[in-house]
Structure formats: structure tokens, C-alpha cells
Amino acid sequence: MRMIRSGKFADKKILLLDKAPKTSNDRTWCFWEAGDGFFEDIVYRKWPRVDFFSDTWNQTLEINPYSYKMIRGIDFYTRCFQEISRQPHIETVYGEIGHCVVTAEHTSLLLNGQEYIFPPAILFNSVYTPGHASLNVKQHFKGWVIETADPVFDQDKASLMDFRVHQDKGTSFAYVLPFSRNTALVEYTMFTPQLLEPDQYDAELRNYIRDFLKPGAYTVKEEEFGVIPMTNEKFSVWRDGVCHIGTAGGRTKASSGYTFQFVQRQSQEILERLLSGQSLSGLSNTPARFRFYDNTLLYILHHDTLPGREIFSTLFRKNKAAQVLKFLDNESSIGEELRIISSLPTWPFLKAAVKQLM
């Protein structure tokens, strides 16, 4: 078997390895996007406006030209594997991967306890293994899809961040993505180094629904749980014949945890390089100035020197929402970035910035 090397794919063999088949709706991806994107046909819901809530400031935000979009995991898996099944040069194998070693002579793979030897190949790795970092914050969350007896949701707008929940254990917020007047995904999220006990997430969700949504009787239809690493680790996209992709390749934004759109951009660049015969060793990384911004904010969140609720409230209160989203998407100009940075509390960010420079 051979995996993708470069140029045309017709005479190549692609081996896709995963632990198990994707058959359940185990997660959702949310992101903002201007216009229609590559996965527009499987966008489950999208909202042209979003709500922001804190203890001092509430606002419905117009985010034009963006829409806030949601893709369900099961729809994404179905779409991708339907396309994969039509490609005769792709073979999908499920099992436990032990190790993989890439040399100039061969590729060695331990799969389900058995070692396989392939000709030299490119390995794409999406399995994130924590490395060396001085700052590590986890974005951890649990969500319920609830169905209410009464029509209580406004399906024309989503709740992006609701900081009215208590902040006793660190930066915490909820968000609500309505599917209809009676159904919504309600998510409780934290930016902290430590996770909660499983029953604590359930308690926080129940309290939020009771105190702020007030839907009366409701039924939990689906659940999801996830942990996203937010770290100042220096990622290597290409190392020793291995191309690291997704979170493993540094495509999770350290200051927000958003990943989906950054993965799509990396995938597009990989495709263009393969089609043109260029080496993947030249794949771009996150621009240095955005890594600096992210690490500065991550330092503040990690050390809790300024409440996350205050940071994000100030960002959206003092700037146009679309400009903030553009900034968080790493697509802003230096002039736009300076205006946004100048709107934040000077002293805590200055001290954190100096720490990053040192």
C-alpha cells in the first residue's frame, strides 16, 4: 500500500485509520463564516445575530457579513464517508494504533498489535499528544439538546456567550443554539486548568436552564461532552515525515478554542501543495503576531489575573462584533488589531504581554 505523496492520486493508495466507525452524533462544530462555505449543504442551523450577556452588559449583536453556523457531527461524518466510499484508492481501517515510524526507506505502523511495513509514505496525524508548554487551559463543556413543552426560544438568533452564570471556579459561560421554538442545544463551558466532576456539569446546566431560560417542563434529547486544549505549546506542522493536522498541528486557537475553520484552511493548503507537487514541509503556521495575542490572553486566563467575563464583555462592548470575529479569525489587519487591543484594560494585558516577550 502507498499513501499520498504528491501529484495525481490515481496510482496511489490512501490508508485511513481510525479507532472506530463514526455512527453517532457525538459533537457539534460551531463557527462564523461570511457567505456560503464548503460544507454549506450540511450546516444544520445558522443565525444572523447573536446575543451576549454578562452581569453588567447585554446586547444583541449584528454580525454581518458573518453568520454563526452549526454542523452536527453525524452529518459531517455521513457526508465525508459517503465521498470516501466512492474513491477506490482509499481504504478505511479501524483499530488501535500503537506507533508509526517514518523513514526514507519505509513506514512502520503498529495496528491492533501487529506491525505493518509500507513503502515510504506521508503520514497525516490528527492525534494530539500534549507537549511542553508553560500555559495550559482546558475548554471543557457539556451540552444538552432540550425540548420544551412551551415555545420559549427565538430561533432567529443564538446566544454566543452568557456570563451571568457564577464564576466561582474560573471563566464560565453558557450558550444557547435554538433549532426551533421548542428545541435548542444548551451548553455549559469553562476555561480552566481543571475539569469538573461529571455530575457538576449536569448541575450547572440544570441551574442555568432554570434560572435564565425558564422553559418550564423540558426533556433532554441528546448529550455531548468535550475537552479542547488551549495551550501556548509550539507546534510543528511537519516533523520527521509526519504532517500534523487539526489540534495536533496547532489549529486550535489558544485564546478561544475555535478549531473548525482553521482546520479547513490547513486542509485547503495541503490539497493545493499535493496537487502542485510541493513539499508539505513548507506548510504555513499561525502567524507570529496572532500567537502572541493568543498567548497573552491565555496567560491572563491561566493565572486568572483578570476575569474572562470582563475581557470578553469589553471586547464586544467597545468594538463592532464583526471586527471582533474577524480578529478572532486571524484575518484582521494590524491597524484593526491595534484598535481592538487598545480597547482592553491596559495594565493586565501589558504585564501579560511583557511575560510573553520575556
VENNOR-V292868 format. One record per backbone hydrogen bond with DSSP energy under -0.5 kcal/mol. NH is the residue of the N-H (numbers start at 1). CO is the residue of the C=O. E is the energy in kcal/mol with one decimal. If there is no record, write none. Layout:
nh=NH co=CO e=E
nh=NH co=CO e=E
This chain:
nh=7 co=274 e=-2.6
nh=12 co=9 e=-2.3
nh=14 co=89 e=-3.1
nh=15 co=13 e=-0.5
nh=16 co=14 e=-0.6
nh=16 co=91 e=-3.1
nh=17 co=15 e=-0.6
nh=18 co=93 e=-2.0
nh=23 co=21 e=-0.9
nh=26 co=24 e=-1.7
nh=29 co=71 e=-2.7
nh=31 co=69 e=-1.9
nh=33 co=67 e=-2.0
nh=35 co=33 e=-0.5
nh=35 co=65 e=-0.8
nh=40 co=37 e=-1.6
nh=42 co=39 e=-1.8
nh=43 co=40 e=-1.2
nh=44 co=70 e=-2.2
nh=45 co=70 e=-1.1
nh=47 co=68 e=-2.5
nh=49 co=156 e=-0.6
nh=50 co=61 e=-1.9
nh=51 co=158 e=-3.0
nh=52 co=59 e=-2.5
nh=53 co=161 e=-2.6
nh=54 co=57 e=-0.8
nh=59 co=52 e=-2.5
nh=61 co=50 e=-3.9
nh=61 co=59 e=-0.6
nh=63 co=48 e=-1.3
nh=63 co=61 e=-0.6
nh=66 co=63 e=-2.7
nh=67 co=33 e=-1.9
nh=68 co=47 e=-2.9
nh=69 co=31 e=-3.7
nh=69 co=67 e=-0.6
nh=70 co=45 e=-2.2
nh=71 co=29 e=-2.7
nh=73 co=27 e=-2.9
nh=76 co=72 e=-2.0
nh=77 co=73 e=-2.8
nh=78 co=74 e=-2.3
nh=79 co=75 e=-2.3
nh=80 co=76 e=-2.5
nh=81 co=77 e=-2.8
nh=82 co=78 e=-1.9
nh=83 co=79 e=-1.6
nh=84 co=80 e=-2.4
nh=85 co=81 e=-2.1
nh=86 co=82 e=-0.6
nh=86 co=83 e=-0.9
nh=87 co=84 e=-1.9
nh=88 co=86 e=-0.7
nh=90 co=87 e=-1.7
nh=91 co=14 e=-2.9
nh=93 co=16 e=-2.9
nh=95 co=18 e=-2.1
nh=98 co=96 e=-0.6
nh=98 co=110 e=-3.2
nh=101 co=108 e=-2.6
nh=103 co=101 e=-0.5
nh=103 co=106 e=-2.7
nh=107 co=118 e=-2.5
nh=108 co=101 e=-2.9
nh=109 co=116 e=-2.9
nh=110 co=99 e=-2.7
nh=111 co=109 e=-0.7
nh=111 co=114 e=-3.0
nh=112 co=96 e=-3.3
nh=114 co=111 e=-2.0
nh=116 co=109 e=-3.4
nh=118 co=107 e=-2.9
nh=119 co=1 e=-0.7
nh=120 co=105 e=-0.5
nh=122 co=4 e=-0.6
nh=123 co=121 e=-0.5
nh=123 co=241 e=-1.4
nh=124 co=122 e=-0.5
nh=125 co=123 e=-0.6
nh=125 co=243 e=-2.3
nh=128 co=126 e=-0.7
nh=133 co=131 e=-0.5
nh=137 co=230 e=-3.1
nh=138 co=192 e=-2.2
nh=139 co=228 e=-3.1
nh=140 co=138 e=-0.8
nh=140 co=190 e=-1.9
nh=141 co=226 e=-2.3
nh=142 co=188 e=-1.9
nh=143 co=224 e=-2.8
nh=144 co=186 e=-2.7
nh=145 co=222 e=-2.2
nh=146 co=144 e=-0.7
nh=146 co=184 e=-2.7
nh=147 co=219 e=-2.5
nh=148 co=182 e=-3.1
nh=149 co=217 e=-2.1
nh=150 co=215 e=-0.6
nh=152 co=150 e=-1.0
nh=152 co=181 e=-1.4
nh=153 co=181 e=-2.0
nh=155 co=153 e=-0.8
nh=157 co=154 e=-1.4
nh=158 co=49 e=-1.8
nh=159 co=176 e=-3.1
nh=160 co=51 e=-1.9
nh=160 co=158 e=-0.8
nh=161 co=51 e=-1.1
nh=162 co=174 e=-2.0
nh=163 co=53 e=-3.1
nh=163 co=161 e=-0.5
nh=165 co=162 e=-0.6
nh=170 co=167 e=-1.1
nh=171 co=191 e=-0.7
nh=173 co=189 e=-2.5
nh=174 co=162 e=-1.7
nh=175 co=187 e=-1.9
nh=176 co=159 e=-1.1
nh=177 co=185 e=-2.7
nh=178 co=176 e=-0.6
nh=179 co=183 e=-2.9
nh=180 co=183 e=-2.0
nh=184 co=146 e=-1.8
nh=185 co=177 e=-2.4
nh=186 co=144 e=-3.2
nh=186 co=184 e=-0.6
nh=187 co=175 e=-2.7
nh=187 co=185 e=-0.5
nh=188 co=142 e=-2.8
nh=189 co=173 e=-3.1
nh=190 co=140 e=-2.2
nh=191 co=171 e=-2.5
nh=192 co=138 e=-1.9
nh=192 co=190 e=-0.6
nh=200 co=197 e=-1.5
nh=201 co=197 e=-1.1
nh=202 co=198 e=-1.1
nh=203 co=199 e=-1.9
nh=204 co=200 e=-2.4
nh=205 co=201 e=-2.3
nh=206 co=202 e=-2.6
nh=207 co=203 e=-2.5
nh=208 co=204 e=-2.3
nh=209 co=205 e=-2.6
nh=210 co=206 e=-2.4
nh=211 co=207 e=-2.9
nh=212 co=208 e=-2.5
nh=213 co=208 e=-1.2
nh=214 co=209 e=-2.5
nh=219 co=147 e=-2.4
nh=221 co=145 e=-3.4
nh=221 co=219 e=-0.7
nh=222 co=145 e=-1.1
nh=224 co=143 e=-2.0
nh=226 co=141 e=-2.2
nh=228 co=139 e=-3.1
nh=230 co=137 e=-2.8
nh=231 co=229 e=-0.5
nh=232 co=135 e=-1.5
nh=234 co=132 e=-0.5
nh=235 co=233 e=-0.8
nh=237 co=235 e=-0.6
nh=239 co=242 e=-2.4
nh=242 co=239 e=-1.6
nh=243 co=123 e=-3.3
nh=244 co=237 e=-3.4
nh=244 co=242 e=-0.7
nh=245 co=125 e=-2.8
nh=248 co=245 e=-1.0
nh=249 co=246 e=-1.2
nh=250 co=247 e=-1.8
nh=251 co=246 e=-2.2
nh=253 co=251 e=-0.6
nh=253 co=258 e=-2.6
nh=256 co=253 e=-0.9
nh=257 co=253 e=-3.0
nh=263 co=259 e=-2.1
nh=264 co=260 e=-1.8
nh=265 co=261 e=-2.0
nh=266 co=262 e=-1.9
nh=267 co=263 e=-2.6
nh=268 co=264 e=-2.1
nh=269 co=265 e=-2.0
nh=270 co=266 e=-2.5
nh=271 co=267 e=-2.4
nh=272 co=268 e=-2.3
nh=273 co=269 e=-2.1
nh=274 co=270 e=-2.5
nh=275 co=271 e=-2.6
nh=276 co=272 e=-1.5
nh=277 co=273 e=-0.6
nh=277 co=274 e=-0.8
nh=278 co=273 e=-2.3
nh=282 co=279 e=-1.1
nh=283 co=280 e=-1.7
nh=290 co=287 e=-0.6
nh=291 co=287 e=-1.9
nh=292 co=288 e=-2.1
nh=293 co=289 e=-2.2
nh=294 co=290 e=-2.7
nh=295 co=291 e=-2.7
nh=296 co=292 e=-2.0
nh=297 co=293 e=-2.2
nh=298 co=294 e=-2.8
nh=299 co=295 e=-2.1
nh=300 co=296 e=-1.5
nh=301 co=297 e=-2.4
nh=302 co=298 e=-3.0
nh=303 co=299 e=-2.4
nh=304 co=300 e=-1.0
nh=305 co=300 e=-1.3
nh=306 co=300 e=-0.6
nh=310 co=307 e=-0.6
nh=311 co=307 e=-1.8
nh=312 co=308 e=-2.5
nh=313 co=309 e=-1.8
nh=314 co=310 e=-2.2
nh=315 co=311 e=-2.3
nh=316 co=312 e=-2.1
nh=317 co=313 e=-2.0
nh=318 co=314 e=-2.3
nh=319 co=315 e=-0.7
nh=323 co=320 e=-0.5
nh=324 co=320 e=-1.9
nh=325 co=321 e=-2.5
nh=326 co=322 e=-2.1
nh=327 co=323 e=-2.1
nh=328 co=324 e=-2.7
nh=329 co=325 e=-1.2
nh=330 co=327 e=-1.6
nh=331 co=326 e=-2.2
nh=332 co=326 e=-0.5
nh=337 co=333 e=-2.3
nh=338 co=334 e=-2.4
nh=339 co=335 e=-1.7
nh=340 co=336 e=-1.9
nh=341 co=337 e=-3.0
nh=342 co=338 e=-2.2
nh=343 co=339 e=-0.6
nh=343 co=340 e=-1.1
nh=344 co=341 e=-1.5
nh=349 co=345 e=-1.2
nh=350 co=346 e=-2.6
nh=351 co=347 e=-2.4
nh=352 co=348 e=-1.9
nh=353 co=349 e=-2.5
nh=354 co=350 e=-2.4
nh=355 co=351 e=-1.8
nh=356 co=352 e=-1.7
nh=357 co=353 e=-2.2
nh=358 co=354 e=-2.1
